[in-house]
Amino acid sequence: MFKPLLNKLIEKMDGQAIGAILMDKEGISVEKVESGEGLDVETAAMGYSVVLKDIFKAADMIKAGSVSEVFIRSAGYSALMRILDENYFVALFLKPEGNLGKGRFALRTVSTEIRKEL
Amino acid sequence: MFKPLLNKLIEKMDGQAIGAILMDKEGISVEKVESGEGLDVETAAMGYSVVLKDIFKAADMIKAGSVSEVFIRSAGYSALMRILDENYFVALFLKPEGNLGKGRFALRTVSTEIRKEL
């Protein structure tokens, strides 16, 4: 039931996305979609799931409040992560030139639908 | 010489920014500006400087290439960080409702000027 939603997310990005994944906070993939750009979406998201924990810890320490969104842009691709609840997050991977504003909008819309199914 | 540039960054945000800081990767502040919203910009940036190191490590591990930009949105405020070189980054803190697109644009522009002075 999550696959069609992740596919929808990819489609909304008009070729700018290279993958999307629904993952739990321990780095276990629930469902993923790759758009054949050669990125191992699961490994990438797993790497960043560790970072998310570090971010939550830091945010707690500096009293920033609960974290809802994280964006990491690097030379190879951009990762846009949206925290759904205390257990799950969705990550959308974009090509380096991908439009962040568009990605955030698409991710927000689809996240609402995914959250209903969790 | 960095103070006027950080002030310019704050001004560009039309009241949406709560602070900006130029910091080295060890978490030592070079210069900072706070706009009186009660956020201790230095402590917040210090907390996230540790996170940046974790992100660099993760990005390296998953072969994402060098990280140029990190955005963390939380309930209390949003932090937008731009990596200037191997030693320094600039962080711009926005109110929760602050416009991310505007923040990225302002930060990109001012970062170019800061980089010239480093």
gemmi code that builds the backbone of each chain (N, CA, C; Angstrom):
import gemmi

chains = {
    "A": [
        ("MET", (0.808, -1.220, 0.000), (0.000, 0.000, 0.000), (0.846, 1.277, 0.000)),
        ("PHE", (2.128, 1.142, 0.397), (2.987, 2.327, 0.405), (3.649, 2.560, -0.953)),
        ("LYS", (3.828, 1.479, -1.708), (4.509, 1.591, -3.004), (3.829, 2.614, -3.935)),
        ("PRO", (2.505, 2.554, -4.081), (1.865, 3.542, -4.968), (2.085, 4.984, -4.496)),
        ("LEU", (2.138, 5.169, -3.184), (2.353, 6.522, -2.660), (3.774, 7.005, -2.941)),
        ("LEU", (4.748, 6.092, -2.798), (6.139, 6.478, -3.098), (6.310, 6.729, -4.597)),
        ("ASN", (5.615, 5.919, -5.405), (5.650, 6.138, -6.857), (5.058, 7.495, -7.216)),
        ("LYS", (3.990, 7.844, -6.534), (3.329, 9.136, -6.753), (4.300, 10.287, -6.441)),
        ("LEU", (5.043, 10.087, -5.360), (6.034, 11.085, -4.945), (7.088, 11.285, -6.036)),
        ("ILE", (7.578, 10.174, -6.563), (8.588, 10.231, -7.630), (8.011, 10.923, -8.870)),
        ("GLU", (6.783, 10.554, -9.215), (6.152, 11.132, -10.415), (5.964, 12.638, -10.293)),
        ("LYS", (5.621, 13.077, -9.093), (5.410, 14.512, -8.857), (6.681, 15.318, -9.145)),
        ("MET", (7.838, 14.656, -9.087), (9.104, 15.371, -9.243), (9.564, 15.498, -10.697)),
        ("ASP", (8.768, 15.021, -11.630), (9.063, 15.210, -13.065), (10.510, 14.894, -13.448)),
        ("GLY", (10.975, 13.735, -13.029), (12.322, 13.323, -13.436), (13.455, 13.849, -12.567)),
        ("GLN", (13.129, 14.644, -11.545), (14.193, 15.185, -10.681), (14.523, 14.258, -9.506)),
        ("ALA", (13.657, 13.268, -9.271), (13.877, 12.373, -8.125), (14.651, 11.140, -8.547)),
        ("ILE", (15.476, 10.615, -7.648), (16.185, 9.373, -7.964), (15.746, 8.232, -7.048)),
        ("GLY", (14.870, 8.525, -6.112), (14.364, 7.465, -5.264), (13.623, 7.996, -4.061)),
        ("ALA", (12.821, 7.101, -3.464), (12.092, 7.474, -2.252), (11.950, 6.233, -1.397)),
        ("ILE", (11.904, 6.439, -0.105), (11.846, 5.285, 0.796), (11.088, 5.636, 2.079)),
        ("LEU", (10.348, 4.660, 2.555), (9.720, 4.766, 3.880), (10.537, 3.856, 4.783)),
        ("MET", (11.059, 4.417, 5.859), (11.999, 3.668, 6.704), (11.671, 3.866, 8.180)),
        ("ASP", (11.971, 2.874, 8.991), (11.785, 3.095, 10.421), (13.078, 3.664, 11.011)),
        ("LYS", (12.977, 4.137, 12.233), (14.106, 4.875, 12.820), (15.341, 4.009, 13.061)),
        ("GLU", (15.160, 2.682, 13.016), (16.320, 1.805, 13.167), (17.021, 1.562, 11.827)),
        ("GLY", (16.507, 2.173, 10.773), (17.151, 2.020, 9.475), (16.653, 0.812, 8.690)),
        ("ILE", (15.495, 0.298, 9.055), (14.903, -0.830, 8.330), (13.904, -0.289, 7.312)),
        ("SER", (14.082, -0.675, 6.072), (13.204, -0.194, 5.003), (11.828, -0.847, 5.071)),
        ("VAL", (10.774, -0.057, 4.963), (9.412, -0.584, 4.899), (9.035, -0.771, 3.428)),
        ("GLU", (9.313, 0.252, 2.642), (9.030, 0.194, 1.200), (9.928, 1.207, 0.508)),
        ("LYS", (10.336, 0.903, -0.726), (11.199, 1.848, -1.440), (10.921, 1.826, -2.931)),
        ("VAL", (11.302, 2.908, -3.580), (11.173, 3.011, -5.027), (12.461, 3.656, -5.537)),
        ("GLU", (13.048, 3.060, -6.549), (14.258, 3.644, -7.140), (13.946, 3.953, -8.602)),
        ("SER", (14.457, 5.080, -9.075), (14.116, 5.413, -10.459), (15.274, 5.145, -11.425)),
        ("GLY", (16.072, 4.139, -11.062), (17.105, 3.673, -11.990), (18.251, 4.611, -12.280)),
        ("GLU", (18.604, 5.435, -11.295), (19.746, 6.338, -11.491), (21.002, 5.762, -10.847)),
        ("GLY", (20.911, 4.537, -10.374), (22.101, 3.889, -9.819), (22.321, 4.119, -8.335)),
        ("LEU", (21.429, 4.872, -7.697), (21.592, 5.085, -6.255), (20.937, 3.940, -5.491)),
        ("ASP", (21.676, 3.394, -4.532), (21.100, 2.394, -3.632), (20.386, 3.180, -2.527)),
        ("VAL", (19.103, 3.392, -2.733), (18.301, 4.245, -1.861), (18.292, 3.732, -0.420)),
        ("GLU", (18.254, 2.426, -0.274), (18.181, 1.848, 1.071), (19.458, 2.116, 1.868)),
        ("THR", (20.605, 1.901, 1.226), (21.884, 2.154, 1.913), (22.026, 3.636, 2.269)),
        ("ALA", (21.642, 4.493, 1.318), (21.743, 5.938, 1.551), (20.853, 6.348, 2.732)),
        ("ALA", (19.617, 5.873, 2.727), (18.680, 6.247, 3.796), (19.125, 5.666, 5.133)),
        ("MET", (19.706, 4.470, 5.087), (20.190, 3.835, 6.306), (21.305, 4.697, 6.919)),
        ("GLY", (22.202, 5.159, 6.065), (23.286, 6.031, 6.535), (22.735, 7.279, 7.200)),
        ("TYR", (21.727, 7.875, 6.571), (21.165, 9.104, 7.123), (20.231, 8.844, 8.309)),
        ("SER", (19.736, 7.614, 8.460), (18.875, 7.322, 9.626), (19.687, 7.446, 10.914)),
        ("VAL", (20.968, 7.101, 10.825), (21.867, 7.254, 11.978), (22.025, 8.750, 12.286)),
        ("VAL", (22.178, 9.531, 11.210), (22.317, 10.975, 11.355), (21.060, 11.584, 11.992)),
        ("LEU", (19.899, 11.082, 11.586), (18.645, 11.600, 12.158), (18.645, 11.454, 13.677)),
        ("LYS", (19.111, 10.306, 14.142), (19.176, 10.105, 15.600), (20.091, 11.141, 16.251)),
        ("ASP", (21.237, 11.395, 15.601), (22.164, 12.398, 16.129), (21.493, 13.772, 16.151)),
        ("ILE", (20.731, 14.057, 15.088), (20.044, 15.353, 15.000), (18.994, 15.479, 16.106)),
        ("PHE", (18.242, 14.410, 16.334), (17.228, 14.442, 17.392), (17.880, 14.712, 18.745)),
        ("LYS", (19.009, 14.052, 18.974), (19.731, 14.237, 20.241), (20.195, 15.690, 20.396)),
        ("ALA", (20.791, 16.220, 19.303), (21.299, 17.598, 19.341), (20.147, 18.580, 19.537)),
        ("ALA", (19.053, 18.376, 18.804), (17.893, 19.279, 18.895), (17.333, 19.274, 20.313)),
        ("ASP", (17.341, 18.098, 20.920), (16.854, 17.981, 22.283), (17.777, 18.756, 23.234)),
        ("MET", (19.074, 18.576, 23.016), (20.079, 19.222, 23.864), (19.990, 20.756, 23.799)),
        ("ILE", (19.764, 21.276, 22.586), (19.711, 22.743, 22.444), (18.272, 23.251, 22.509)),
        ("LYS", (17.363, 22.384, 22.936), (15.951, 22.755, 23.142), (15.307, 23.374, 21.888)),
        ("ALA", (15.551, 22.747, 20.752), (14.996, 23.250, 19.493), (13.579, 22.724, 19.270)),
        ("GLY", (13.150, 21.783, 20.098), (11.824, 21.198, 19.894), (11.906, 20.038, 18.919)),
        ("SER", (10.792, 19.387, 18.699), (10.819, 18.177, 17.871), (11.127, 18.508, 16.406)),
        ("VAL", (11.963, 17.662, 15.808), (12.421, 17.861, 14.439), (11.395, 17.284, 13.462)),
        ("SER", (11.040, 18.065, 12.458), (10.035, 17.601, 11.499), (10.604, 17.363, 10.104)),
        ("GLU", (11.706, 18.017, 9.789), (12.215, 17.976, 8.423), (13.732, 18.160, 8.409)),
        ("VAL", (14.416, 17.397, 7.579), (15.865, 17.544, 7.438), (16.213, 17.478, 5.959)),
        ("PHE", (17.076, 18.393, 5.552), (17.519, 18.430, 4.159), (19.045, 18.414, 4.152)),
        ("ILE", (19.626, 17.512, 3.373), (21.085, 17.462, 3.247), (21.425, 17.479, 1.762)),
        ("ARG", (22.128, 18.530, 1.353), (22.516, 18.637, -0.048), (23.983, 18.280, -0.180)),
        ("SER", (24.271, 17.354, -1.054), (25.673, 17.025, -1.287), (25.926, 16.959, -2.789)),
        ("ALA", (27.185, 16.808, -3.149), (27.573, 16.871, -4.565), (26.847, 15.819, -5.404)),
        ("GLY", (26.637, 14.645, -4.835), (26.033, 13.556, -5.598), (24.523, 13.616, -5.715)),
        ("TYR", (23.872, 14.006, -4.632), (22.413, 14.105, -4.619), (21.963, 14.837, -3.360)),
        ("SER", (20.692, 15.202, -3.348), (20.122, 15.829, -2.159), (19.180, 14.849, -1.497)),
        ("ALA", (19.173, 14.859, -0.174), (18.252, 14.010, 0.580), (17.315, 14.899, 1.377)),
        ("LEU", (16.022, 14.656, 1.199), (15.000, 15.423, 1.895), (14.241, 14.424, 2.755)),
        ("MET", (14.280, 14.620, 4.067), (13.645, 13.658, 4.965), (12.542, 14.320, 5.768)),
        ("ARG", (11.448, 13.607, 5.876), (10.321, 14.123, 6.658), (9.981, 13.101, 7.738)),
        ("ILE", (9.962, 13.574, 8.965), (9.690, 12.678, 10.089), (8.168, 12.546, 10.244)),
        ("LEU", (7.686, 11.307, 10.168), (6.237, 11.075, 10.197), (5.700, 10.936, 11.611)),
        ("ASP", (6.409, 10.185, 12.429), (6.042, 10.030, 13.838), (7.281, 9.544, 14.582)),
        ("GLU", (7.109, 9.030, 15.780), (8.300, 8.659, 16.558), (9.030, 7.442, 15.981)),
        ("ASN", (8.416, 6.770, 15.016), (9.031, 5.555, 14.473), (9.443, 5.600, 13.000)),
        ("TYR", (8.777, 6.434, 12.222), (9.013, 6.380, 10.772), (9.363, 7.721, 10.145)),
        ("PHE", (10.130, 7.631, 9.055), (10.381, 8.822, 8.241), (10.362, 8.441, 6.765)),
        ("VAL", (10.112, 9.435, 5.938), (10.176, 9.238, 4.487), (11.352, 10.046, 3.972)),
        ("ALA", (12.139, 9.448, 3.082), (13.246, 10.179, 2.468), (13.033, 10.235, 0.969)),
        ("LEU", (13.247, 11.408, 0.425), (13.167, 11.618, -1.019), (14.553, 12.051, -1.484)),
        ("PHE", (15.092, 11.331, -2.469), (16.422, 11.666, -2.988), (16.276, 12.360, -4.331)),
        ("LEU", (16.939, 13.504, -4.438), (16.843, 14.303, -5.667), (18.192, 14.393, -6.360)),
        ("LYS", (18.130, 14.570, -7.658), (19.353, 14.865, -8.402), (19.922, 16.175, -7.855)),
        ("PRO", (21.244, 16.393, -8.005), (21.852, 17.596, -7.421), (21.142, 18.883, -7.857)),
        ("GLU", (20.658, 18.919, -9.087), (20.011, 20.133, -9.588), (18.504, 20.138, -9.286)),
        ("GLY", (18.032, 19.111, -8.573), (16.594, 19.003, -8.258), (16.060, 20.182, -7.458)),
        ("ASN", (14.821, 20.533, -7.708), (14.178, 21.671, -7.064), (13.709, 21.329, -5.638)),
        ("LEU", (14.347, 21.958, -4.665), (14.043, 21.657, -3.267), (12.618, 22.063, -2.884)),
        ("GLY", (12.184, 23.226, -3.357), (10.845, 23.703, -3.021), (9.776, 22.725, -3.502)),
        ("LYS", (9.958, 22.276, -4.720), (9.043, 21.310, -5.313), (9.076, 19.993, -4.508)),
        ("GLY", (10.269, 19.578, -4.141), (10.439, 18.348, -3.370), (9.760, 18.412, -2.013)),
        ("ARG", (9.910, 19.532, -1.345), (9.275, 19.684, -0.027), (7.764, 19.628, -0.150)),
        ("PHE", (7.266, 20.279, -1.184), (5.815, 20.310, -1.384), (5.293, 18.895, -1.654)),
        ("ALA", (5.954, 18.201, -2.571), (5.532, 16.835, -2.918), (5.621, 15.913, -1.701)),
        ("LEU", (6.702, 16.052, -0.962), (6.918, 15.190, 0.201), (5.878, 15.462, 1.290)),
        ("ARG", (5.544, 16.723, 1.468), (4.546, 17.074, 2.487), (3.194, 16.451, 2.137)),
        ("THR", (2.797, 16.603, 0.886), (1.509, 16.075, 0.417), (1.445, 14.565, 0.603)),
        ("VAL", (2.466, 13.870, 0.080), (2.453, 12.404, 0.135), (2.622, 11.899, 1.577)),
        ("SER", (3.378, 12.625, 2.396), (3.571, 12.206, 3.788), (2.248, 12.157, 4.536)),
        ("THR", (1.384, 13.090, 4.248), (0.064, 13.108, 4.897), (-0.687, 11.826, 4.568)),
        ("GLU", (-0.584, 11.404, 3.320), (-1.274, 10.175, 2.902), (-0.625, 8.940, 3.526)),
        ("ILE", (0.695, 8.935, 3.584), (1.398, 7.782, 4.177), (1.056, 7.666, 5.660)),
        ("ARG", (1.007, 8.818, 6.330), (0.745, 8.818, 7.767), (-0.614, 8.176, 8.090)),
        ("LYS", (-1.558, 8.391, 7.206), (-2.909, 7.807, 7.403), (-2.862, 6.278, 7.413)),
        ("GLU", (-1.875, 5.726, 6.703), (-1.782, 4.260, 6.568), (-0.929, 3.631, 7.666)),
        ("LEU", (-0.222, 4.433, 8.408), (0.699, 3.868, 9.416), (-0.042, 3.376, 10.672)),
    ],
    "B": [
        ("MET", (34.786, 42.450, 10.425), (34.401, 42.502, 9.003), (33.273, 41.535, 8.668)),
        ("PHE", (33.054, 40.531, 9.546), (31.970, 39.571, 9.288), (30.639, 40.057, 9.849)),
        ("LYS", (30.706, 40.889, 10.870), (29.484, 41.370, 11.521), (28.538, 42.072, 10.527)),
        ("PRO", (29.046, 42.990, 9.707), (28.141, 43.648, 8.747), (27.499, 42.648, 7.784)),
        ("LEU", (28.243, 41.612, 7.422), (27.693, 40.615, 6.493), (26.593, 39.790, 7.162)),
        ("LEU", (26.803, 39.435, 8.424), (25.770, 38.680, 9.148), (24.537, 39.561, 9.376)),
        ("ASN", (24.783, 40.852, 9.655), (23.655, 41.779, 9.815), (22.860, 41.893, 8.520)),
        ("LYS", (23.587, 41.930, 7.415), (22.951, 42.013, 6.099), (22.055, 40.787, 5.874)),
        ("LEU", (22.557, 39.642, 6.293), (21.811, 38.386, 6.161), (20.494, 38.468, 6.943)),
        ("ILE", (20.588, 38.939, 8.166), (19.399, 39.088, 9.024), (18.402, 40.066, 8.388)),
        ("GLU", (18.939, 41.177, 7.903), (18.064, 42.201, 7.305), (17.334, 41.681, 6.078)),
        ("LYS", (18.019, 40.868, 5.293), (17.406, 40.313, 4.082), (16.178, 39.459, 4.410)),
        ("MET", (16.113, 38.967, 5.649), (15.022, 38.065, 6.019), (13.771, 38.782, 6.530)),
        ("ASP", (13.782, 40.097, 6.521), (12.577, 40.878, 6.873), (11.875, 40.394, 8.140)),
        ("GLY", (12.635, 40.240, 9.196), (12.017, 39.873, 10.475), (11.795, 38.382, 10.692)),
        ("GLN", (12.149, 37.556, 9.706), (11.953, 36.107, 9.859), (13.148, 35.402, 10.498)),
        ("ALA", (14.281, 36.112, 10.587), (15.493, 35.483, 11.148), (15.615, 35.785, 12.630)),
        ("ILE", (16.154, 34.830, 13.376), (16.379, 35.090, 14.794), (17.866, 35.112, 15.143)),
        ("GLY", (18.709, 34.847, 14.168), (20.132, 34.934, 14.411), (20.949, 34.327, 13.283)),
        ("ALA", (22.226, 34.704, 13.257), (23.143, 34.138, 12.261), (24.526, 34.073, 12.881)),
        ("ILE", (25.285, 33.088, 12.452), (26.610, 32.904, 13.056), (27.590, 32.314, 12.046)),
        ("LEU", (28.827, 32.772, 12.141), (29.925, 32.170, 11.379), (30.724, 31.367, 12.399)),
        ("MET", (30.870, 30.083, 12.141), (31.481, 29.190, 13.133), (32.494, 28.267, 12.466)),
        ("ASP", (33.504, 27.869, 13.237), (34.418, 26.894, 12.654), (33.920, 25.485, 12.982)),
        ("LYS", (34.489, 24.501, 12.347), (33.950, 23.142, 12.458), (34.095, 22.535, 13.848)),
        ("GLU", (34.945, 23.169, 14.681), (35.074, 22.686, 16.062), (34.012, 23.303, 16.974)),
        ("GLY", (33.160, 24.144, 16.395), (32.096, 24.729, 17.200), (32.492, 26.034, 17.878)),
        ("ILE", (33.563, 26.652, 17.390), (34.004, 27.937, 17.954), (33.422, 29.064, 17.100)),
        ("SER", (32.743, 29.989, 17.740), (32.119, 31.103, 17.029), (33.160, 32.114, 16.555)),
        ("VAL", (33.070, 32.535, 15.307), (33.943, 33.592, 14.785), (33.223, 34.931, 14.954)),
        ("GLU", (31.970, 34.953, 14.576), (31.152, 36.161, 14.711), (29.700, 35.751, 14.743)),
        ("LYS", (28.878, 36.495, 15.464), (27.454, 36.153, 15.512), (26.580, 37.396, 15.640)),
        ("VAL", (25.332, 37.229, 15.255), (24.347, 38.297, 15.383), (23.068, 37.662, 15.896)),
        ("GLU", (22.482, 38.243, 16.921), (21.208, 37.740, 17.429), (20.185, 38.853, 17.286)),
        ("SER", (18.958, 38.473, 16.926), (17.981, 39.544, 16.723), (16.987, 39.637, 17.884)),
        ("GLY", (17.474, 39.279, 19.078), (16.683, 39.505, 20.280), (15.431, 38.679, 20.444)),
        ("GLU", (15.436, 37.456, 19.892), (14.267, 36.583, 20.046), (14.495, 35.572, 21.174)),
        ("GLY", (15.614, 35.746, 21.888), (15.861, 34.880, 23.042), (16.617, 33.595, 22.725)),
        ("LEU", (16.986, 33.397, 21.455), (17.745, 32.190, 21.124), (19.234, 32.439, 21.356)),
        ("ASP", (19.883, 31.508, 22.056), (21.333, 31.577, 22.204), (21.922, 30.925, 20.949)),
        ("VAL", (22.199, 31.771, 19.978), (22.634, 31.325, 18.655), (23.913, 30.490, 18.727)),
        ("GLU", (24.814, 30.885, 19.611), (26.091, 30.191, 19.706), (25.903, 28.756, 20.206)),
        ("THR", (25.103, 28.585, 21.253), (24.855, 27.248, 21.791), (24.152, 26.371, 20.760)),
        ("ALA", (23.159, 26.953, 20.099), (22.416, 26.202, 19.090), (23.344, 25.744, 17.956)),
        ("ALA", (24.167, 26.668, 17.454), (25.070, 26.334, 16.351), (26.134, 25.326, 16.800)),
        ("MET", (26.550, 25.449, 18.057), (27.540, 24.516, 18.589), (26.958, 23.100, 18.585)),
        ("GLY", (25.709, 22.987, 19.030), (25.030, 21.678, 19.032), (24.968, 21.087, 17.637)),
        ("TYR", (24.635, 21.919, 16.684), (24.518, 21.421, 15.320), (25.877, 21.231, 14.633)),
        ("SER", (26.926, 21.874, 15.157), (28.257, 21.671, 14.556), (28.695, 20.210, 14.754)),
        ("VAL", (28.274, 19.625, 15.875), (28.572, 18.208, 16.134), (27.809, 17.346, 15.118)),
        ("VAL", (26.559, 17.733, 14.879), (25.724, 17.032, 13.907), (26.335, 17.114, 12.496)),
        ("LEU", (26.883, 18.277, 12.164), (27.498, 18.433, 10.839), (28.610, 17.410, 10.634)),
        ("LYS", (29.402, 17.209, 11.668), (30.484, 16.215, 11.569), (29.905, 14.823, 11.307)),
        ("ASP", (28.808, 14.502, 12.019), (28.153, 13.203, 11.822), (27.639, 13.085, 10.387)),
        ("ILE", (27.080, 14.193, 9.881), (26.545, 14.197, 8.518), (27.674, 13.987, 7.500)),
        ("PHE", (28.805, 14.670, 7.722), (29.938, 14.518, 6.804), (30.394, 13.057, 6.769)),
        ("LYS", (30.446, 12.463, 7.960), (30.869, 11.062, 8.048), (29.902, 10.151, 7.302)),
        ("ALA", (28.602, 10.363, 7.548), (27.579, 9.534, 6.899), (27.620, 9.730, 5.384)),
        ("ALA", (27.726, 10.985, 4.936), (27.748, 11.283, 3.500), (28.952, 10.613, 2.836)),
        ("ASP", (30.051, 10.599, 3.563), (31.259, 9.963, 3.055), (31.035, 8.447, 2.935)),
        ("MET", (30.423, 7.889, 3.963), (30.168, 6.448, 4.010), (29.254, 5.998, 2.872)),
        ("ILE", (28.230, 6.806, 2.586), (27.278, 6.406, 1.543), (27.638, 7.033, 0.190)),
        ("LYS", (28.847, 7.586, 0.118), (29.362, 8.149, -1.127), (28.437, 9.200, -1.757)),
        ("ALA", (27.948, 10.098, -0.913), (27.039, 11.143, -1.395), (27.809, 12.351, -1.929)),
        ("GLY", (29.120, 12.351, -1.728), (29.909, 13.509, -2.155), (29.915, 14.579, -1.076)),
        ("SER", (30.638, 15.651, -1.309), (30.793, 16.666, -0.263), (29.474, 17.389, 0.010)),
        ("VAL", (29.227, 17.625, 1.283), (27.983, 18.262, 1.728), (28.128, 19.783, 1.646)),
        ("SER", (27.140, 20.441, 1.058), (27.211, 21.894, 0.906), (26.164, 22.628, 1.733)),
        ("GLU", (25.085, 21.949, 2.062), (23.966, 22.632, 2.705), (23.187, 21.665, 3.601)),
        ("VAL", (22.800, 22.131, 4.770), (21.980, 21.310, 5.669), (20.867, 22.184, 6.246)),
        ("PHE", (19.669, 21.621, 6.259), (18.519, 22.334, 6.807), (17.857, 21.434, 7.841)),
        ("ILE", (17.624, 21.966, 9.022), (16.933, 21.200, 10.070), (15.777, 22.051, 10.584)),
        ("ARG", (14.566, 21.530, 10.376), (13.398, 22.271, 10.843), (12.875, 21.605, 12.114)),
        ("SER", (12.708, 22.412, 13.143), (12.133, 21.856, 14.371), (11.059, 22.801, 14.884)),
        ("ALA", (10.362, 22.353, 15.924), (9.203, 23.113, 16.416), (9.586, 24.536, 16.849)),
        ("GLY", (10.776, 24.669, 17.437), (11.182, 25.968, 17.971), (11.726, 26.934, 16.930)),
        ("TYR", (12.485, 26.419, 15.985), (13.081, 27.245, 14.926), (13.681, 26.359, 13.849)),
        ("SER", (14.022, 26.967, 12.739), (14.693, 26.232, 11.666), (16.139, 26.677, 11.597)),
        ("ALA", (17.018, 25.731, 11.319), (18.436, 26.055, 11.161), (18.850, 25.727, 9.740)),
        ("LEU", (19.440, 26.712, 9.090), (19.898, 26.551, 7.715), (21.407, 26.763, 7.744)),
        ("MET", (22.142, 25.725, 7.363), (23.600, 25.818, 7.445), (24.236, 25.667, 6.076)),
        ("ARG", (25.209, 26.505, 5.815), (25.912, 26.431, 4.546), (27.395, 26.229, 4.834)),
        ("ILE", (27.959, 25.204, 4.242), (29.364, 24.885, 4.477), (30.209, 25.727, 3.517)),
        ("LEU", (31.125, 26.515, 4.084), (31.900, 27.456, 3.272), (33.170, 26.822, 2.721)),
        ("ASP", (33.853, 26.072, 3.573), (35.060, 25.350, 3.153), (35.306, 24.244, 4.168)),
        ("GLU", (36.493, 23.681, 4.199), (36.723, 22.551, 5.114), (36.745, 22.976, 6.584)),
        ("ASN", (36.782, 24.294, 6.833), (36.868, 24.744, 8.225), (35.678, 25.532, 8.770)),
        ("TYR", (34.932, 26.182, 7.887), (33.893, 27.088, 8.373), (32.510, 26.831, 7.775)),
        ("PHE", (31.504, 27.191, 8.571), (30.127, 27.196, 8.052), (29.379, 28.406, 8.608)),
        ("VAL", (28.325, 28.771, 7.901), (27.452, 29.845, 8.376), (26.117, 29.214, 8.695)),
        ("ALA", (25.522, 29.586, 9.819), (24.189, 29.098, 10.168), (23.246, 30.282, 10.286)),
        ("LEU", (22.075, 30.111, 9.692), (21.022, 31.125, 9.775), (19.845, 30.468, 10.491)),
        ("PHE", (19.382, 31.100, 11.570), (18.246, 30.557, 12.320), (16.993, 31.353, 11.999)),
        ("LEU", (15.952, 30.614, 11.650), (14.695, 31.262, 11.259), (13.589, 30.916, 12.240)),
        ("LYS", (12.628, 31.798, 12.348), (11.414, 31.491, 13.108), (10.750, 30.286, 12.446)),
        ("PRO", (9.942, 29.535, 13.202), (9.342, 28.318, 12.629), (8.590, 28.581, 11.320)),
        ("GLU", (7.962, 29.745, 11.216), (7.182, 30.052, 10.010), (8.036, 30.732, 8.931)),
        ("GLY", (9.340, 30.874, 9.209), (10.235, 31.560, 8.264), (10.310, 30.870, 6.904)),
        ("ASN", (10.467, 31.674, 5.881), (10.503, 31.184, 4.503), (11.871, 30.568, 4.156)),
        ("LEU", (11.867, 29.263, 3.931), (13.112, 28.551, 3.657), (13.750, 28.975, 2.333)),
        ("GLY", (12.927, 29.160, 1.319), (13.452, 29.551, 0.000), (14.183, 30.880, 0.084)),
        ("LYS", (13.559, 31.812, 0.756), (14.152, 33.140, 0.950), (15.445, 33.021, 1.753)),
        ("GLY", (15.428, 32.180, 2.784), (16.601, 31.974, 3.628), (17.772, 31.390, 2.853)),
        ("ARG", (17.474, 30.416, 2.010), (18.547, 29.795, 1.223), (19.165, 30.816, 0.279)),
        ("PHE", (18.304, 31.619, -0.332), (18.785, 32.621, -1.281), (19.676, 33.647, -0.572)),
        ("ALA", (19.189, 34.148, 0.559), (19.957, 35.145, 1.323), (21.288, 34.564, 1.789)),
        ("LEU", (21.234, 33.325, 2.265), (22.435, 32.682, 2.796), (23.457, 32.429, 1.681)),
        ("ARG", (22.961, 32.048, 0.517), (23.874, 31.804, -0.608), (24.603, 33.088, -0.993)),
        ("THR", (23.834, 34.156, -1.109), (24.402, 35.443, -1.513), (25.465, 35.912, -0.516)),
        ("VAL", (25.088, 35.919, 0.770), (26.011, 36.429, 1.785), (27.208, 35.489, 1.982)),
        ("SER", (26.981, 34.179, 1.818), (28.092, 33.219, 1.969), (29.204, 33.495, 0.962)),
        ("THR", (28.820, 33.877, -0.236), (29.814, 34.192, -1.269), (30.697, 35.345, -0.794)),
        ("GLU", (30.071, 36.324, -0.174), (30.837, 37.480, 0.325), (31.707, 37.099, 1.520)),
        ("ILE", (31.157, 36.270, 2.397), (31.945, 35.846, 3.568), (33.158, 35.034, 3.129)),
        ("ARG", (32.935, 34.163, 2.154), (34.017, 33.291, 1.683), (35.201, 34.107, 1.166)),
        ("LYS", (34.907, 35.232, 0.544), (35.973, 36.102, 0.016), (36.874, 36.629, 1.120)),
        ("GLU", (36.307, 36.745, 2.330), (37.063, 37.321, 3.460), (37.795, 36.268, 4.277)),
        ("LEU", (37.521, 35.009, 4.024), (38.127, 33.946, 4.852), (39.573, 33.666, 4.455)),
    ],
}
model = gemmi.Model(1)
for chain_id, residues in chains.items():
    chain = gemmi.Chain(chain_id)
    for i, (resn, *xyz) in enumerate(residues, 1):
        res = gemmi.Residue()
        res.name, res.seqid = resn, gemmi.SeqId(i, " ")
        for name, pos in zip(("N", "CA", "C"), xyz):
            atom = gemmi.Atom()
            atom.name, atom.element = name, gemmi.Element(name[0])
            atom.pos, atom.b_iso = gemmi.Position(*pos), 0.0
            res.add_atom(atom)
        chain.add_residue(res)
    model.add_chain(chain)
structure = gemmi.Structure()
structure.add_model(model)
structure.setup_entities()
